[in-house]
Amino acid sequence: MSARGKAGKRSKGPMADGMGESVRRDIRLGFLIHDVSRMRRKAFDQIMKPLGVTRAQWWVLAHLTRQDGMMQTQLADILDVGKASLGTLIERLETSGWVERRADPTDKRAKRIYLSRNVQPLLEKMIASEHTFNEQLLQGLTAEDRTNLVRLLSTLKQSLAQMDLGEASGDEE
């Protein structure tokens, strides 16, 4: 028998037969969210490459622009990376002169990570590049569409954060 089945209709696959339209739509939505996120990260990596910034580096710098002086352990948790991996990354950022590690004022064993003054010109270039990128990416959306998209994605993020999924992190903006 062909892929079209008995009645000449194309088979939609083993899972499609018992699923309603809303289930198929929601599964498609999940794939779409994942694909957009992956494609955006990949495109943004290409935009940052001429600035000499890797994905891991720009991710750390972006989080520090939101909350400078984070504890290294807190930053590792938010980024969902191992403390040793983050330590190596922070060393590279320090060598580049973009961040500084300082002892916590109340716990000398703990380290806090701060953006250095030297990183400001890089951050300005990153922000300008991101603005241009976002304008290209979002050009088909009205201001109202963008506002609604932020609201809807924030709702999804809040729902995920409230789920009891073990160590799932909802701290990213």
N, C-alpha and C positions, 0 to 999 in steps of 0.2 A: 504494500500500500504506500502511496506517495505521502509527502508532507501535508498534502491538502486534506487527507482524511476521507471518510465515506461520502459526505455530502458535497465534496468539492470545495469546501471552505478550508482556508489555510489554518493549520493548528497554531495556537498561540503559546504552546509549550505546556509542560506538565502541570505547572502551578496556576496557569491562567484560567483553566476550566471552572474551578470552584470559587474564583474570586470575583467579588463585585467591583464595579467601576471605582468606587471610592477607595477600596484597598489597593487596586492597581495604580490609581492616581497618587496615593500617599507613598507607595513604594517608589514610584517614579520621582516624586518630590525629594525623597531621601537621597536617591542617586544624583539628582540634579544639584542639591546642596553640596554633596561631596565633590562632584565634578567641578562646580564653580570654584569651590575653595581650593582644590588642587590646581586648577588652571590659573587662578589668580596668584597663588604662591609661586608657581613656575614662571609666570610672566614677570612678577615683581622681582624675582631673583635675577632675571635678565636685565632689568632696569638698574638694579643695584650693582651688578657686576662691574661696570665702568668706574664705579666709586670705590672699588676694592673691598666691598662688604659682602660677606657670605650670609646665607639665610640665618644661620645660627647667631651670627654677630648682630644682624639687624634686629632679630627677635629680642635679644638681650637689651640692646640699646633702646628699642621701642618701649620695653617694659620699664626701663630705668627712667625714661622721659616722663612716664606716668607716676612713678613712685621712686624717686632717687633715694639712695641710701638703704635699699632693701638688704636684709640679711641674705647671705649666700645660700643658706638652706631654704629660705622662703622663696627665693628666685628659682632654685632647682625644682621645688614643688610646683610652682606656677607654670614653669616651662615643661614640666613632666620629663625631666632629664635627671640622670644620676648626678650625685654631688661631685664625683670624681671627673665626669665629663664636663660639667659646668666649670669646675676648677681649672681645667686645661684651657677651656674657652676664655675664661676670665684672665688667665695669664697672657693669652695672645692679645686680648683687648688692652691689657695693661702695657704690654710691650709696644703696642701701636700708639700708646698715649691717650687712649679714649676713655679709660675708666681707672679708678683708684680703689684699692681695697684698704679699708681702715678698720681698726678694732672697734667693736661696739663699746660705747662709753660705760655701759653698766655690766657687760660681760666680756672681759678682755679676750676670752677664747673664741668668741663669735666674730665673724667678719661681716662688715657691711660694704656694699658696692655702690660707688658714687660715680657719676659722669664727671669727667675732667673738663676743664675749660678748653682744652685742645680739641675736644670733639664737636664744639659748637659749629664751626664751619661745615663739617661733615653732616651734622644733623640738619642744617639749613638746606644743604643740597639734597639730602634724603627727602625732606618735607616737600621741596619744590618738585622733585621727581615724582613723588607719590601724588601730589596734586595734579600734575599733568597726566599721569597714568589714570587716576580716578576720573578725570574729565573725559578721557577717551573711553574708558570702560563704561561709564554711566551716561554717555551722551544720548542714549535712546530713552532715558528716564526723565520725567519732569521732576521739578522740585518736590511736588506732592508725592510722586512715586517713590522718590528717595526717602522721604520722611516716613512713608508707610512701610517701606522695606526695612528701615532701621527699627521701627516699632515691631514689626512681625518677627524679625530675626532676634530681637531682644526678648520677645515672648518665648520663642523656642529655646533660647539660651537659659532663661529663667526656669523653664520646665525641665531642662536637662540638669540644671544645678540642683533642683529639688528632688530629683530621682535618687533613690538609694542605690548607686552603682559602684559602691566601694570607693575607689580612689579617683573617680572622675573629677576633673578640675573645671570649674566654671569661672576662673578669674581672668580669662583673657577678654579683651575688649574687642 
